[in-house]
């Protein structure tokens, strides 16, 4: 992001680069055959369940849904990161799940 400031640490043109706070995008992605579900730094509600009789896995992070073909998923890793996370895992899943959160 470019901002105009007096002249401290700025180029001759007056343009300065200002760093932003670190952010982590909430995401659910298939990495090889591992479904990786990641929350953020705040309190997240993450749920993993099946639909279509187990054909599809649905990952929901704070209301945002992502869908994956269950046959392509060997394992599910859920990382809540910081915050008072609530992680819900459906008993109907046949894949092993590793879940951690703060």
C-alpha positions as CSV (number, residue, x, y, z in Angstrom):
1,X,0.0,0.0,0.0
2,X,1.4,3.4,-0.9
3,X,0.8,6.4,1.3
4,X,2.1,9.9,1.3
5,X,4.0,10.9,4.5
6,X,6.2,13.8,5.4
7,X,9.6,12.4,4.4
8,X,10.7,9.8,7.0
9,X,11.8,6.6,5.1
10,X,10.2,7.8,1.9
11,X,11.5,8.1,-1.6
12,X,12.2,11.4,-3.2
13,X,8.7,11.3,-4.7
14,X,7.1,11.2,-1.3
15,X,5.8,7.7,-1.7
16,X,6.3,5.3,1.2
17,X,5.7,1.7,1.8
18,X,3.9,0.8,5.0
19,X,3.8,-2.7,6.3
20,X,0.4,-4.2,7.2
21,X,-0.3,-6.5,10.1
22,X,0.1,-10.2,9.5
23,X,-3.1,-11.9,8.3
24,X,-4.0,-15.5,7.8
25,X,-6.7,-16.5,5.3
26,X,-9.2,-19.0,6.5
27,X,-9.0,-21.9,4.1
28,X,-9.9,-25.5,3.2
29,X,-7.8,-27.1,0.5
30,X,-6.9,-30.5,-0.8
31,X,-3.1,-30.8,-0.6
32,X,-2.3,-34.1,-2.3
33,X,-4.7,-36.4,-0.6
34,X,-4.8,-34.5,2.7
35,X,-7.7,-32.1,3.3
36,X,-6.1,-29.2,5.2
37,X,-8.6,-26.9,7.0
38,X,-7.2,-23.8,8.7
39,X,-8.8,-21.2,10.9
40,X,-7.4,-17.8,11.8
41,X,-6.1,-15.8,14.8
42,X,-9.5,-15.2,16.2
43,X,-12.2,-17.6,17.5
44,X,-13.4,-19.8,14.7
45,X,-16.2,-22.2,14.2
46,X,-14.9,-25.1,12.0
47,X,-17.0,-28.1,11.2
48,X,-16.2,-31.1,9.0
49,X,-19.0,-33.5,8.0
50,X,-20.2,-35.6,5.1
51,X,-23.2,-35.3,2.7
52,X,-24.6,-37.3,-0.1
53,X,-24.2,-40.5,1.9
54,X,-20.5,-40.0,2.4
55,X,-19.6,-39.2,-1.2
56,X,-18.8,-35.5,-0.3
57,X,-17.0,-33.9,2.6
58,X,-18.1,-30.5,3.6
59,X,-15.7,-28.2,5.5
60,X,-17.3,-25.1,7.0
61,X,-15.2,-22.3,8.4
62,X,-17.2,-19.5,10.1
63,X,-20.1,-20.1,7.7
64,X,-18.1,-20.4,4.5
65,X,-18.5,-23.9,2.9
66,X,-16.1,-25.9,0.8
67,X,-16.8,-29.3,-0.7
68,X,-14.5,-32.2,-1.6
69,X,-14.9,-35.6,-3.1
70,X,-14.4,-38.0,-0.2
71,X,-12.7,-40.7,-2.3
72,X,-9.8,-38.2,-2.9
73,X,-9.2,-37.5,0.8
74,X,-7.0,-39.9,2.8
75,X,-6.7,-37.8,5.9
76,X,-8.1,-34.5,7.3
77,X,-5.9,-32.0,9.2
78,X,-7.7,-29.2,11.0
79,X,-5.7,-26.3,12.5
80,X,-7.6,-23.7,14.4
81,X,-4.6,-21.5,15.3
82,X,-5.3,-18.8,18.0
83,X,-8.6,-17.8,19.5
84,X,-11.2,-19.8,21.3
85,X,-11.9,-22.2,18.5
86,X,-14.8,-24.6,18.2
87,X,-14.0,-27.6,16.0
88,X,-16.8,-30.1,15.2
89,X,-15.9,-33.4,13.5
90,X,-18.8,-35.6,12.3
91,X,-18.6,-39.3,13.4
92,X,-19.7,-40.3,9.9
93,X,-16.3,-39.5,8.5
94,X,-14.2,-42.6,7.5
95,X,-10.9,-40.6,7.2
96,X,-8.6,-40.1,10.2
97,X,-8.7,-36.6,11.6
98,X,-5.9,-34.6,13.3
99,X,-7.3,-31.5,14.9
100,X,-5.6,-28.8,17.0
101,X,-6.6,-25.3,18.1
102,X,-6.0,-22.9,20.9
